[in-house]
Amino acid sequence: MVQTGTGAVDTLRDTAAFAQGLERLGYHRIWYAEHHHSPAIGAFPPVVLIAHAAAMTSVVRLGSGGVLAPNHAPLMLAEQFGTLAALHEGRVDLGIGRGPGTFDEAIARALRRGAGPTTDAEYGSDVASILSYLVDEVAVRPLPEPWLLASSAAGAALAAALGLPVAVAHHIRPDNTHAVLERYRADFTPSRWCERPRVLLCVEAVCADTEEEAVWRVGPMDVVKAGLLKGVSDVPFPTPAQAAAHPFTEEERAALAHFRAQQAVGTPESVVHRLDRLVRETGADELMVTTPVHDLGDRLRSYELVKKYSEAATAS
């Protein structure tokens, strides 16, 4: 996140420190999402962030969550991620998504050189082409691990048809999660990439020593989400104090409360219980946690608590 009052240099410095911190804590994957024209998230290309983080770490897997196929030539993505996989063998994931990465139509058209929104058929063709180009390179370089991001039945159907592992965006569209999983598992076709359905579930989790502290830390992202509910993506990422003073409407409060109830925000015990329940309800093979809080230290502390209490719960 790009905190209010900071710049790109500060954010990128924190990004490297964050990757090193999660590696020390023993996390398995870190993914970077493609966004454009967003002062709260920043416009940092995933391929660049992966390369930088890989050079600063040694074992954690790094990938895109996701890189957006409509914005790039399939051959270029295959070359970029094939190169990353060769430089950091066994550590690179290629998570592919569909959205433009912005609500700004002018920016979206600029990314696509004036073209309009991609169709289902165009997107499916782009993903298939990326995979094909990767296979063409298999003799000369290692392959990244491909994933398809999905938050709808259409995305689930494409992942199933191509035999790809699926990363379900529960942190974006939680109401769609069960329909996505049902479609994916029902239609899955084995491939060279995946022999059986394989599900990664991405959940928003903000963990602190007290419930009140966790709610305080999640406040800035609530402000950003309130903007997104109105199709506005140029909302800065405020401080917790600024967020506490934000005038939410009753409709926004209700929507945010509904969303938060499907994520994991609170004390270590409540967060780990909620994450465990989501795994049991969805049958997910892996959880990915996104923690959009203002301060890097608070963010790492949240991950530390989740890791510590998850391991304790597993051992008991």
Phi and psi in degrees as GROMACS dihedral restraints (atoms count N, CA, C in turn):
[ dihedral_restraints ]
;  ai    aj    ak    al  type     phi  dphi    fc
    3     4     5     6     1   -97.8    20    10
    4     5     6     7     1   101.3    20    10
    6     7     8     9     1   -69.5    20    10
    7     8     9    10     1   148.5    20    10
    9    10    11    12     1   -56.0    20    10
   10    11    12    13     1   131.6    20    10
   12    13    14    15     1    90.4    20    10
   13    14    15    16     1     0.2    20    10
   15    16    17    18     1  -116.7    20    10
   16    17    18    19     1   169.9    20    10
   18    19    20    21     1  -122.6    20    10
   19    20    21    22     1  -174.5    20    10
   21    22    23    24     1   -61.3    20    10
   22    23    24    25     1   -39.1    20    10
   24    25    26    27     1   -60.6    20    10
   25    26    27    28     1   -43.6    20    10
   27    28    29    30     1   -64.3    20    10
   28    29    30    31     1   -44.6    20    10
   30    31    32    33     1   -63.5    20    10
   31    32    33    34     1   -43.8    20    10
   33    34    35    36     1   -69.2    20    10
   34    35    36    37     1   -34.5    20    10
   36    37    38    39     1   -63.0    20    10
   37    38    39    40     1   -43.4    20    10
   39    40    41    42     1   -65.0    20    10
   40    41    42    43     1   -35.4    20    10
   42    43    44    45     1   -61.2    20    10
   43    44    45    46     1   -42.4    20    10
   45    46    47    48     1   -66.8    20    10
   46    47    48    49     1   -43.3    20    10
   48    49    50    51     1   -64.5    20    10
   49    50    51    52     1   -36.0    20    10
   51    52    53    54     1   -63.8    20    10
   52    53    54    55     1   -46.5    20    10
   54    55    56    57     1   -60.3    20    10
   55    56    57    58     1   -43.5    20    10
   57    58    59    60     1   -64.9    20    10
   58    59    60    61     1   -38.6    20    10
   60    61    62    63     1   -64.9    20    10
   61    62    63    64     1   -43.4    20    10
   63    64    65    66     1   -68.3    20    10
   64    65    66    67     1   -34.3    20    10
   66    67    68    69     1   -63.3    20    10
   67    68    69    70     1   -42.7    20    10
   69    70    71    72     1   -61.6    20    10
   70    71    72    73     1   -35.2    20    10
   72    73    74    75     1   -76.4    20    10
   73    74    75    76     1   -12.3    20    10
   75    76    77    78     1    92.9    20    10
   76    77    78    79     1    19.5    20    10
   78    79    80    81     1   -72.2    20    10
   79    80    81    82     1   153.5    20    10
   81    82    83    84     1   -91.3    20    10
   82    83    84    85     1   -40.1    20    10
   84    85    86    87     1  -135.3    20    10
   85    86    87    88     1   149.3    20    10
   87    88    89    90     1  -132.8    20    10
   88    89    90    91     1   127.2    20    10
   90    91    92    93     1  -117.9    20    10
   91    92    93    94     1   149.5    20    10
   93    94    95    96     1  -119.1    20    10
   94    95    96    97     1   133.3    20    10
   96    97    98    99     1   -97.5    20    10
   97    98    99   100     1   148.0    20    10
   99   100   101   102     1   -87.1    20    10
  100   101   102   103     1   120.3    20    10
  102   103   104   105     1  -133.7    20    10
  103   104   105   106     1   154.3    20    10
  105   106   107   108     1  -138.1    20    10
  106   107   108   109     1   142.9    20    10
  108   109   110   111     1    56.6    20    10
  109   110   111   112     1    44.7    20    10
  111   112   113   114     1  -129.8    20    10
  112   113   114   115     1   106.7    20    10
  114   115   116   117     1   -67.1    20    10
  115   116   117   118     1   -22.4    20    10
  117   118   119   120     1   -79.7    20    10
  118   119   120   121     1   -32.2    20    10
  120   121   122   123     1  -108.8    20    10
  121   122   123   124     1   -32.9    20    10
  123   124   125   126     1    91.5    20    10
  124   125   126   127     1   158.2    20    10
  126   127   128   129     1  -111.2    20    10
  127   128   129   130     1    73.8    20    10
  129   130   131   132     1  -111.9    20    10
  130   131   132   133     1   113.6    20    10
  132   133   134   135     1   -58.8    20    10
  133   134   135   136     1   129.3    20    10
  135   136   137   138     1   -54.0    20    10
  136   137   138   139     1   -39.0    20    10
  138   139   140   141     1   -62.4    20    10
  139   140   141   142     1   -33.7    20    10
  141   142   143   144     1   -74.0    20    10
  142   143   144   145     1   -43.7    20    10
  144   145   146   147     1   -63.5    20    10
  145   146   147   148     1   -39.5    20    10
  147   148   149   150     1   -61.9    20    10
  148   149   150   151     1   -47.1    20    10
  150   151   152   153     1   -60.5    20    10
  151   152   153   154     1   -42.8    20    10
  153   154   155   156     1   -67.0    20    10
  154   155   156   157     1   -47.1    20    10
  156   157   158   159     1   -65.4    20    10
  157   158   159   160     1   -36.4    20    10
  159   160   161   162     1   -63.9    20    10
  160   161   162   163     1   -35.5    20    10
  162   163   164   165     1   -72.0    20    10
  163   164   165   166     1   -20.0    20    10
  165   166   167   168     1   -99.7    20    10
  166   167   168   169     1    -3.3    20    10
  168   169   170   171     1  -131.4    20    10
  169   170   171   172     1  -179.4    20    10
  171   172   173   174     1  -133.4    20    10
  172   173   174   175     1   -28.0    20    10
  174   175   176   177     1  -128.6    20    10
  175   176   177   178     1   -27.3    20    10
  177   178   179   180     1   -64.1    20    10
  178   179   180   181     1   140.9    20    10
  180   181   182   183     1   -75.8    20    10
  181   182   183   184     1   145.5    20    10
  183   184   185   186     1  -132.6    20    10
  184   185   186   187     1   141.6    20    10
  186   187   188   189     1  -163.9    20    10
  187   188   189   190     1  -176.1    20    10
  189   190   191   192     1   -99.5    20    10
  190   191   192   193     1   137.0    20    10
  192   193   194   195     1  -137.8    20    10
  193   194   195   196     1    59.9    20    10
  195   196   197   198     1  -132.9    20    10
  196   197   198   199     1   178.1    20    10
  198   199   200   201     1   -87.7    20    10
  199   200   201   202     1   139.5    20    10
  201   202   203   204     1   -98.9    20    10
  202   203   204   205     1   109.4    20    10
  204   205   206   207     1   -55.0    20    10
  205   206   207   208     1   -40.2    20    10
  207   208   209   210     1   -61.7    20    10
  208   209   210   211     1   -19.4    20    10
  210   211   212   213     1   -92.1    20    10
  211   212   213   214     1    -1.0    20    10
  213   214   215   216     1  -140.8    20    10
  214   215   216   217     1   151.4    20    10
  216   217   218   219     1   -72.0    20    10
  217   218   219   220     1   131.4    20    10
  219   220   221   222     1   -53.6    20    10
  220   221   222   223     1   -41.6    20    10
  222   223   224   225     1   -62.2    20    10
  223   224   225   226     1   -40.3    20    10
  225   226   227   228     1   -63.5    20    10
  226   227   228   229     1   -43.1    20    10
  228   229   230   231     1   -63.2    20    10
  229   230   231   232     1   -41.7    20    10
  231   232   233   234     1   -62.4    20    10
  232   233   234   235     1   -40.7    20    10
  234   235   236   237     1   -67.8    20    10
  235   236   237   238     1   -43.9    20    10
  237   238   239   240     1   -62.8    20    10
  238   239   240   241     1   -49.9    20    10
  240   241   242   243     1   -77.0    20    10
  241   242   243   244     1   -27.3    20    10
  243   244   245   246     1   -65.2    20    10
  244   245   246   247     1   -38.6    20    10
  246   247   248   249     1   -65.8    20    10
  247   248   249   250     1   -44.8    20    10
  249   250   251   252     1   -59.2    20    10
  250   251   252   253     1   -41.8    20    10
  252   253   254   255     1   -65.8    20    10
  253   254   255   256     1   -32.5    20    10
  255   256   257   258     1   -73.0    20    10
  256   257   258   259     1   -36.3    20    10
  258   259   260   261     1   -74.2    20    10
  259   260   261   262     1   -31.6    20    10
  261   262   263   264     1  -133.7    20    10
  262   263   264   265     1    67.5    20    10
  264   265   266   267     1   -58.3    20    10
  265   266   267   268     1   133.5    20    10
  267   268   269   270     1    78.5    20    10
  268   269   270   271     1     9.6    20    10
  270   271   272   273     1  -126.7    20    10
  271   272   273   274     1     1.7    20    10
  273   274   275   276     1  -115.1    20    10
  274   275   276   277     1   130.2    20    10
  276   277   278   279     1  -111.9    20    10
  277   278   279   280     1   143.4    20    10
  279   280   281   282     1  -115.2    20    10
  280   281   282   283     1    91.0    20    10
  282   283   284   285     1   -88.4    20    10
  283   284   285   286     1   124.0    20    10
  285   286   287   288     1  -110.9    20    10
  286   287   288   289     1   133.3    20    10
  288   289   290   291     1  -128.5    20    10
  289   290   291   292     1   175.1    20    10
  291   292   293   294     1  -107.4    20    10
  292   293   294   295     1   -36.5    20    10
  294   295   296   297     1   -58.6    20    10
  295   296   297   298     1   164.0    20    10
  297   298   299   300     1   -76.3    20    10
  298   299   300   301     1   -17.7    20    10
  300   301   302   303     1    83.6    20    10
  301   302   303   304     1    13.3    20    10
  303   304   305   306     1  -162.5    20    10
  304   305   306   307     1   153.8    20    10
  306   307   308   309     1   -94.0    20    10
  307   308   309   310     1    -6.2    20    10
  309   310   311   312     1   -83.0    20    10
  310   311   312   313     1   112.5    20    10
  312   313   314   315     1   -63.6    20    10
  313   314   315   316     1   -35.0    20    10
  315   316   317   318     1   -65.7    20    10
  316   317   318   319     1   -41.2    20    10
  318   319   320   321     1   -66.4    20    10
  319   320   321   322     1   -42.7    20    10
  321   322   323   324     1   -60.3    20    10
  322   323   324   325     1   -41.6    20    10
  324   325   326   327     1   -69.3    20    10
  325   326   327   328     1   -36.9    20    10
  327   328   329   330     1   -62.7    20    10
  328   329   330   331     1   -39.7    20    10
  330   331   332   333     1   -63.1    20    10
  331   332   333   334     1   -30.7    20    10
  333   334   335   336     1  -104.4    20    10
  334   335   336   337     1    19.4    20    10
  336   337   338   339     1    53.7    20    10
  337   338   339   340     1    43.7    20    10
  339   340   341   342     1    92.5    20    10
  340   341   342   343     1    -9.6    20    10
  342   343   344   345     1   -74.9    20    10
  343   344   345   346     1   155.3    20    10
  345   346   347   348     1   -82.3    20    10
  346   347   348   349     1  -171.0    20    10
  348   349   350   351     1   -59.0    20    10
  349   350   351   352     1   144.6    20    10
  351   352   353   354     1   -73.4    20    10
  352   353   354   355     1   148.6    20    10
  354   355   356   357     1   -89.5    20    10
  355   356   357   358     1   167.9    20    10
  357   358   359   360     1   -57.3    20    10
  358   359   360   361     1   -42.9    20    10
  360   361   362   363     1   -65.8    20    10
  361   362   363   364     1   -41.7    20    10
  363   364   365   366     1   -64.7    20    10
  364   365   366   367     1   -41.6    20    10
  366   367   368   369     1   -64.3    20    10
  367   368   369   370     1   -46.3    20    10
  369   370   371   372     1   -59.7    20    10
  370   371   372   373     1   -39.9    20    10
  372   373   374   375     1   -65.9    20    10
  373   374   375   376     1   -40.4    20    10
  375   376   377   378     1   -62.5    20    10
  376   377   378   379     1   -45.4    20    10
  378   379   380   381     1   -63.9    20    10
  379   380   381   382     1   -44.0    20    10
  381   382   383   384     1   -61.2    20    10
  382   383   384   385     1   -37.8    20    10
  384   385   386   387     1   -67.0    20    10
  385   386   387   388     1   -41.3    20    10
  387   388   389   390     1   -57.7    20    10
  388   389   390   391     1   -47.5    20    10
  390   391   392   393     1   -63.0    20    10
  391   392   393   394     1   -40.6    20    10
  393   394   395   396     1   -63.5    20    10
  394   395   396   397     1   -43.9    20    10
  396   397   398   399     1   -64.9    20    10
  397   398   399   400     1   -35.4    20    10
  399   400   401   402     1   -62.2    20    10
  400   401   402   403     1   -44.3    20    10
  402   403   404   405     1   -63.6    20    10
  403   404   405   406     1   -37.8    20    10
  405   406   407   408     1   -59.8    20    10
  406   407   408   409     1   -27.0    20    10
  408   409   410   411     1   -93.6    20    10
  409   410   411   412     1    -1.2    20    10
  411   412   413   414     1   -60.6    20    10
  412   413   414   415     1   -28.2    20    10
  414   415   416   417     1   -73.4    20    10
  415   416   417   418     1   -22.4    20    10
  417   418   419   420     1  -113.1    20    10
  418   419   420   421     1   -11.0    20    10
  420   421   422   423     1  -155.4    20    10
  421   422   423   424     1   153.6    20    10
  423   424   425   426     1   -63.9    20    10
  424   425   426   427     1   160.8    20    10
  426   427   428   429     1  -101.7    20    10
  427   428   429   430     1   144.0    20    10
  429   430   431   432     1   -73.5    20    10
  430   431   432   433     1   164.3    20    10
  432   433   434   435     1   -89.4    20    10
  433   434   435   436     1   115.7    20    10
  435   436   437   438     1   -84.2    20    10
  436   437   438   439     1   141.1    20    10
  438   439   440   441     1  -133.1    20    10
  439   440   441   442     1   152.2    20    10
  441   442   443   444     1  -113.0    20    10
  442   443   444   445     1   129.1    20    10
  444   445   446   447     1   -82.4    20    10
  445   446   447   448     1   140.6    20    10
  447   448   449   450     1  -145.0    20    10
  448   449   450   451     1   137.7    20    10
  450   451   452   453     1  -133.9    20    10
  451   452   453   454     1    11.0    20    10
  453   454   455   456     1  -145.6    20    10
  454   455   456   457     1   166.3    20    10
  456   457   458   459     1   -63.3    20    10
  457   458   459   460     1   -32.7    20    10
  459   460   461   462     1   -64.1    20    10
  460   461   462   463     1   -44.9    20    10
  462   463   464   465     1   -63.6    20    10
  463   464   465   466     1   -39.5    20    10
  465   466   467   468     1   -63.1    20    10
  466   467   468   469     1   -40.7    20    10
  468   469   470   471     1   -64.8    20    10
  469   470   471   472     1   -38.9    20    10
  471   472   473   474     1   -67.6    20    10
  472   473   474   475     1   -44.0    20    10
  474   475   476   477     1   -59.2    20    10
  475   476   477   478     1   -41.8    20    10
  477   478   479   480     1   -65.6    20    10
  478   479   480   481     1   -43.7    20    10
  480   481   482   483     1   -65.4    20    10
  481   482   483   484     1   -35.4    20    10
  483   484   485   486     1   -88.6    20    10
  484   485   486   487     1    -6.4    20    10
  486   487   488   489     1    67.8    20    10
  487   488   489   490     1    40.5    20    10
  489   490   491   492     1  -103.9    20    10
  490   491   492   493     1   148.8    20    10
  492   493   494   495     1   -64.5    20    10
  493   494   495   496     1   148.3    20    10
  495   496   497   498     1  -116.7    20    10
  496   497   498   499     1   137.4    20    10
  498   499   500   501     1  -107.6    20    10
  499   500   501   502     1   113.0    20    10
  501   502   503   504     1   -93.1    20    10
  502   503   504   505     1   126.4    20    10
  504   505   506   507     1   -85.3    20    10
  505   506   507   508     1    65.0    20    10
  507   508   509   510     1   -62.7    20    10
  508   509   510   511     1   -26.1    20    10
  510   511   512   513     1   -75.9    20    10
  511   512   513   514     1    -6.7    20    10
  513   514   515   516     1  -113.7    20    10
  514   515   516   517     1   -49.8    20    10
  516   517   518   519     1  -130.0    20    10
  517   518   519   520     1    72.6    20    10
  519   520   521   522     1   -62.6    20    10
  520   521   522   523     1   -27.9    20    10
  522   523   524   525     1   -67.8    20    10
  523   524   525   526     1   -17.3    20    10
  525   526   527   528     1   -94.1    20    10
  526   527   528   529     1    -8.7    20    10
  528   529   530   531     1   -56.1    20    10
  529   530   531   532     1   -49.6    20    10
  531   532   533   534     1   -67.8    20    10
  532   533   534   535     1   -36.0    20    10
  534   535   536   537     1   -66.6    20    10
  535   536   537   538     1   -39.4    20    10
  537   538   539   540     1   -60.8    20    10
  538   539   540   541     1   -47.2    20    10
  540   541   542   543     1   -67.4    20    10
  541   542   543   544     1   -39.3    20    10
  543   544   545   546     1   -62.5    20    10
  544   545   546   547     1   -45.1    20    10
  546   547   548   549     1   -65.6    20    10
  547   548   549   550     1   -44.8    20    10
  549   550   551   552     1   -61.4    20    10
  550   551   552   553     1   -48.5    20    10
  552   553   554   555     1   -70.5    20    10
  553   554   555   556     1   -33.9    20    10
  555   556   557   558     1   -69.6    20    10
  556   557   558   559     1   -34.7    20    10
  558   559   560   561     1  -103.5    20    10
  559   560   561   562     1     1.2    20    10
  561   562   563   564     1   -60.7    20    10
  562   563   564   565     1   134.7    20    10
  564   565   566   567     1  -119.4    20    10
  565   566   567   568     1   122.2    20    10
  567   568   569   570     1   -58.7    20    10
  568   569   570   571     1   149.1    20    10
  570   571   572   573     1  -146.8    20    10
  571   572   573   574     1  -179.4    20    10
  573   574   575   576     1   -63.6    20    10
  574   575   576   577     1   -21.0    20    10
  576   577   578   579     1   -86.8    20    10
  577   578   579   580     1   -29.0    20    10
  579   580   581   582     1  -160.2    20    10
  580   581   582   583     1   126.0    20    10
  582   583   584   585     1   -85.4    20    10
  583   584   585   586     1   -24.2    20    10
  585   586   587   588     1  -143.3    20    10
  586   587   588   589     1   163.6    20    10
  588   589   590   591     1   -55.9    20    10
  589   590   591   592     1   135.1    20    10
  591   592   593   594     1  -136.8    20    10
  592   593   594   595     1   122.7    20    10
  594   595   596   597     1  -121.3    20    10
  595   596   597   598     1   127.0    20    10
  597   598   599   600     1  -109.2    20    10
  598   599   600   601     1   127.0    20    10
  600   601   602   603     1  -108.9    20    10
  601   602   603   604     1   121.9    20    10
  603   604   605   606     1   -96.4    20    10
  604   605   606   607     1   125.1    20    10
  606   607   608   609     1  -127.8    20    10
  607   608   609   610     1   142.1    20    10
  609   610   611   612     1   -82.3    20    10
  610   611   612   613     1   125.1    20    10
  612   613   614   615     1  -135.3    20    10
  613   614   615   616     1   125.0    20    10
  615   616   617   618     1  -126.0    20    10
  616   617   618   619     1   114.5    20    10
  618   619   620   621     1  -118.8    20    10
  619   620   621   622     1   135.6    20    10
  621   622   623   624     1  -147.3    20    10
  622   623   624   625     1   172.3    20    10
  624   625   626   627     1   -66.5    20    10
  625   626   627   628     1   -26.7    20    10
  627   628   629   630     1  -130.6    20    10
  628   629   630   631     1   158.2    20    10
  630   631   632   633     1   -60.9    20    10
  631   632   633   634     1   -43.1    20    10
  633   634   635   636     1   -62.7    20    10
  634   635   636   637     1   -39.6    20    10
  636   637   638   639     1   -67.9    20    10
  637   638   639   640     1   -39.0    20    10
  639   640   641   642     1   -63.7    20    10
  640   641   642   643     1   -43.8    20    10
  642   643   644   645     1   -63.9    20    10
  643   644   645   646     1   -38.5    20    10
  645   646   647   648     1   -60.7    20    10
  646   647   648   649     1   -44.1    20    10
  648   649   650   651     1   -70.5    20    10
  649   650   651   652     1   -30.2    20    10
  651   652   653   654     1   -81.3    20    10
  652   653   654   655     1   -10.4    20    10
  654   655   656   657     1   -54.4    20    10
  655   656   657   658     1   -46.7    20    10
  657   658   659   660     1   -57.2    20    10
  658   659   660   661     1   -40.2    20    10
  660   661   662   663     1   -69.9    20    10
  661   662   663   664     1   -28.1    20    10
  663   664   665   666     1   -62.0    20    10
  664   665   666   667     1   -38.3    20    10
  666   667   668   669     1   -63.9    20    10
  667   668   669   670     1   -44.6    20    10
  669   670   671   672     1   -63.1    20    10
  670   671   672   673     1   -43.1    20    10
  672   673   674   675     1   -64.1    20    10
  673   674   675   676     1   -37.6    20    10
  675   676   677   678     1   -60.0    20    10
  676   677   678   679     1   -37.6    20    10
  678   679   680   681     1   -66.6    20    10
  679   680   681   682     1   -42.8    20    10
  681   682   683   684     1   -63.6    20    10
  682   683   684   685     1   -33.0    20    10
  684   685   686   687     1   -60.1    20    10
  685   686   687   688     1   -26.8    20    10
  687   688   689   690     1   -98.6    20    10
  688   689   690   691     1     8.0    20    10
  690   691   692   693     1    75.4    20    10
  691   692   693   694     1    24.2    20    10
  693   694   695   696     1  -110.6    20    10
  694   695   696   697     1   118.2    20    10
  696   697   698   699     1  -107.6    20    10
  697   698   699   700     1     1.2    20    10
  699   700   701   702     1   -99.7    20    10
  700   701   702   703     1    31.2    20    10
  702   703   704   705     1   -86.8    20    10
  703   704   705   706     1   124.5    20    10
  705   706   707   708     1   -65.4    20    10
  706   707   708   709     1   160.1    20    10
  708   709   710   711     1   -89.1    20    10
  709   710   711   712     1   106.3    20    10
  711   712   713   714     1   -80.5    20    10
  712   713   714   715     1   174.3    20    10
  714   715   716   717     1   -77.2    20    10
  715   716   717   718     1   161.8    20    10
  717   718   719   720     1   -57.8    20    10
  718   719   720   721     1   -37.0    20    10
  720   721   722   723     1   -65.4    20    10
  721   722   723   724     1   -42.1    20    10
  723   724   725   726     1   -64.1    20    10
  724   725   726   727     1   -39.5    20    10
  726   727   728   729     1   -64.8    20    10
  727   728   729   730     1   -38.1    20    10
  729   730   731   732     1   -63.3    20    10
  730   731   732   733     1   -26.1    20    10
  732   733   734   735     1   -94.6    20    10
  733   734   735   736     1     1.5    20    10
  735   736   737   738     1   -70.6    20    10
  736   737   738   739     1   134.5    20    10
  738   739   740   741     1   -85.0    20    10
  739   740   741   742     1    81.9    20    10
  741   742   743   744     1   -70.3    20    10
  742   743   744   745     1   144.1    20    10
  744   745   746   747     1   -79.5    20    10
  745   746   747   748     1   165.2    20    10
  747   748   749   750     1   -62.7    20    10
  748   749   750   751     1   -37.8    20    10
  750   751   752   753     1   -64.2    20    10
  751   752   753   754     1   -40.7    20    10
  753   754   755   756     1   -65.3    20    10
  754   755   756   757     1   -42.8    20    10
  756   757   758   759     1   -60.6    20    10
  757   758   759   760     1   -41.5    20    10
  759   760   761   762     1   -66.1    20    10
  760   761   762   763     1   -42.9    20    10
  762   763   764   765     1   -65.8    20    10
  763   764   765   766     1   -41.4    20    10
  765   766   767   768     1   -66.6    20    10
  766   767   768   769     1   -38.6    20    10
  768   769   770   771     1   -66.2    20    10
  769   770   771   772     1   -39.4    20    10
  771   772   773   774     1   -63.6    20    10
  772   773   774   775     1   -42.4    20    10
  774   775   776   777     1   -65.8    20    10
  775   776   777   778     1   -47.3    20    10
  777   778   779   780     1   -62.2    20    10
  778   779   780   781     1   -33.5    20    10
  780   781   782   783     1   -63.9    20    10
  781   782   783   784     1   -20.4    20    10
  783   784   785   786     1  -100.0    20    10
  784   785   786   787     1     2.4    20    10
  786   787   788   789     1  -109.8    20    10
  787   788   789   790     1  -149.9    20    10
  789   790   791   792     1  -142.6    20    10
  790   791   792   793     1    96.5    20    10
  792   793   794   795     1  -128.9    20    10
  793   794   795   796     1   125.4    20    10
  795   796   797   798     1   152.9    20    10
  796   797   798   799     1  -150.7    20    10
  798   799   800   801     1   -74.7    20    10
  799   800   801   802     1   163.6    20    10
  801   802   803   804     1   -54.2    20    10
  802   803   804   805     1   -43.0    20    10
  804   805   806   807     1   -63.0    20    10
  805   806   807   808     1   -45.0    20    10
  807   808   809   810     1   -70.5    20    10
  808   809   810   811     1   -37.5    20    10
  810   811   812   813     1   -66.6    20    10
  811   812   813   814     1   -47.0    20    10
  813   814   815   816     1   -64.7    20    10
  814   815   816   817     1   -38.6    20    10
  816   817   818   819     1   -61.3    20    10
  817   818   819   820     1   -43.9    20    10
  819   820   821   822     1   -66.0    20    10
  820   821   822   823     1   -41.8    20    10
  822   823   824   825     1   -64.4    20    10
  823   824   825   826     1   -42.3    20    10
  825   826   827   828     1   -62.3    20    10
  826   827   828   829     1   -39.9    20    10
  828   829   830   831     1   -64.4    20    10
  829   830   831   832     1   -40.7    20    10
  831   832   833   834     1   -63.1    20    10
  832   833   834   835     1   -39.9    20    10
  834   835   836   837     1   -62.1    20    10
  835   836   837   838     1   -44.1    20    10
  837   838   839   840     1   -66.8    20    10
  838   839   840   841     1   -38.4    20    10
  840   841   842   843     1   -71.2    20    10
  841   842   843   844     1   -33.5    20    10
  843   844   845   846     1  -103.6    20    10
  844   845   846   847     1   -18.5    20    10
  846   847   848   849     1    69.5    20    10
  847   848   849   850     1    24.4    20    10
  849   850   851   852     1   -62.4    20    10
  850   851   852   853     1   141.1    20    10
  852   853   854   855     1   -79.8    20    10
  853   854   855   856     1   -24.5    20    10
  855   856   857   858     1  -154.1    20    10
  856   857   858   859     1   143.6    20    10
  858   859   860   861     1  -106.0    20    10
  859   860   861   862     1   139.0    20    10
  861   862   863   864     1  -118.4    20    10
  862   863   864   865     1   131.1    20    10
  864   865   866   867     1  -108.8    20    10
  865   866   867   868     1   128.8    20    10
  867   868   869   870     1  -111.2    20    10
  868   869   870   871     1   132.2    20    10
  870   871   872   873     1  -129.2    20    10
  871   872   873   874     1    84.5    20    10
  873   874   875   876     1   -85.1    20    10
  874   875   876   877     1    78.1    20    10
  876   877   878   879     1  -115.4    20    10
  877   878   879   880     1   162.6    20    10
  879   880   881   882     1   -71.3    20    10
  880   881   882   883     1   -45.8    20    10
  882   883   884   885     1   -97.4    20    10
  883   884   885   886     1   134.4    20    10
  885   886   887   888     1   -59.1    20    10
  886   887   888   889     1   -42.2    20    10
  888   889   890   891     1   -62.1    20    10
  889   890   891   892     1   -42.1    20    10
  891   892   893   894     1   -65.3    20    10
  892   893   894   895     1   -37.6    20    10
  894   895   896   897     1   -64.2    20    10
  895   896   897   898     1   -48.0    20    10
  897   898   899   900     1   -65.8    20    10
  898   899   900   901     1   -35.9    20    10
  900   901   902   903     1   -62.1    20    10
  901   902   903   904     1   -39.7    20    10
  903   904   905   906     1   -60.2    20    10
  904   905   906   907     1   -46.8    20    10
  906   907   908   909     1   -64.4    20    10
  907   908   909   910     1   -36.9    20    10
  909   910   911   912     1   -63.1    20    10
  910   911   912   913     1   -44.6    20    10
  912   913   914   915     1   -65.4    20    10
  913   914   915   916     1   -42.4    20    10
  915   916   917   918     1   -61.1    20    10
  916   917   918   919     1   -45.8    20    10
  918   919   920   921     1   -62.7    20    10
  919   920   921   922     1   -49.2    20    10
  921   922   923   924     1   -60.0    20    10
  922   923   924   925     1   -48.9    20    10
  924   925   926   927     1   -76.9    20    10
  925   926   927   928     1   -28.0    20    10
  927   928   929   930     1   -65.5    20    10
  928   929   930   931     1   -44.1    20    10
  930   931   932   933     1   -65.5    20    10
  931   932   933   934     1   -37.5    20    10
  933   934   935   936     1   -65.8    20    10
  934   935   936   937     1   -40.8    20    10
  936   937   938   939     1   -67.0    20    10
  937   938   939   940     1   -36.5    20    10
  939   940   941   942     1   -68.8    20    10
  940   941   942   943     1   -36.1    20    10
  942   943   944   945     1   -74.8    20    10
  943   944   945   946     1   -25.1    20    10
